[in-house]
Amino acid sequence: MSIHQEVTIDATPAEVFGVLTSSSEFARMTGGRAAEISTEVGGAVSLFGGEIRALNIELVPGKRVVQAWRSQAWPEGVYSVVRFELVPDGKGTRVVFDQAGYPDGAAEMLEGGWHQMYWQPMNALLAGKAG
């Protein structure tokens, strides 16, 4: 079970990395929903007011974010590994996203959720900042 998506964000890899790893920028992107994001490998992450919990596995500034990620709605102990690979693409960034491992029946909701909760608001927040 895995999800693979590739999207272009109208911002630099450093700016995209900043949104993914900054509590205040992530909260801005999500319309003010609480976010607490550690900037340390092994650090805890809480997104969307605690609906999503994660641990940072790998953080390479401007290049990659890898997290062990779970929805509070999932069975106890079930985690996905999410990987955001940031590739320069002209004046923007190509986000190569992969998510591996999630409960049966969650794929459709997750696939649409990444677009609705991440890619669209991230593009709206960062549009025009690439330079």
N, C-alpha and C positions, 0 to 999 in steps of 0.2 A: 504494500500500500504506500503509494507516494504521490505527491503533487509536484509538478514542474511548471513554473510560469516564468516568462521573460517579459519584462515591461521596461519602457523607457521613461525616465523621470527627467523633467526639464530643470536639472540642477547638477552641480558637480558631485563626484563621488564623496568628497569630504562633507558636503552639505547633506547628502542622503545618509551617510554614516552618522552625522550629527543628530538627525531626527531620530534614527533608530537607537541612539545611545544617550540621549539627553532627556531627562524627566520633563523639563519644562517645554522643550520643543515637541516631544511626543504628545504631551497634554494639549498643546496648541493645535497640533494636527487633528486631534480627536475631539475638538470642540470643548476642551476643558475637563475631559474625564481624567481622573487622577492616574498618574503614572509615577512609579518610583523605579528608576533604572540605575543599577550599579554600573560603574565604568570599569570594574575590575573583572578579570577572568575568575570564575567561580562565584561571582557576586549574584545576588538575588535581583529579580525583575518582577514588578507587579504592574500590569497594564489594565486599562479600561476599568478603573476602580476596583481592581482585585479579581476581575473575572478571569484574567489570564495571569498565570504565574510561570516564571521561567528562571533558569540559571544560565549565566554566560559561560559558554564552553571555549569560544575563541573570539577575540576582538582584534582585528588588524585595521587600524585607522585608515579610512578611505578605500578599503579593499574588501573586508569580509566581517560579517557578524554571524556567529553560530550559537544557537541557544537550545537547551533542553526545555521544552515549552509544553504547557498543558492548560486546558480549560478546566475551570472549577466544576463544570458539568460532567466531566469525564469520570470514569471509575477511578477509585483511589490507586495511585501508583502508575497510572498510564501517562507516559510522556511521548511527545514527538521530538524529533530533531529538526529544527528549522535552520536553513542556511541562506543568507543573503550575500551573494557575490556581486560586488560593485565593479562594473567595467566601464571605463570612459567610452563615450559614444558621441563623437562630435562635441557639441557644447553641453550635452546631457550625460546621463548615466544609464547604462543598461543594467537593470537588476535581474540577475539570474537567481531565481528563488526555487528552493527545493524543500519539501517537508516530507519526512519519512516517519511512518508509524503513527497511527491514530485509531480510535475505535471504529469498528464496523459501522457503516451507515453515516459516517461523518464527512466523507469526501466531498459530496455536493455542497454542503453548507460551508466547508472550509474553502473550497475553490472559489466560490462567490464572495466569501467573507474577506479574502485577501484583497480582492479588487475594491470592494466597498469600504473596508476599514483601513486599508493601507495605501494601495496604489493611487486611487482617486483622490483621497484627501492629501496625500503627500504631494502629488502633482499640483493640487490647488494651493497648498501652502508654499511650495518652492517655485512655482511657475515664474519664469522670467529672471530668476536669480542666477542662472548659469552664466558664467562669464569667464 
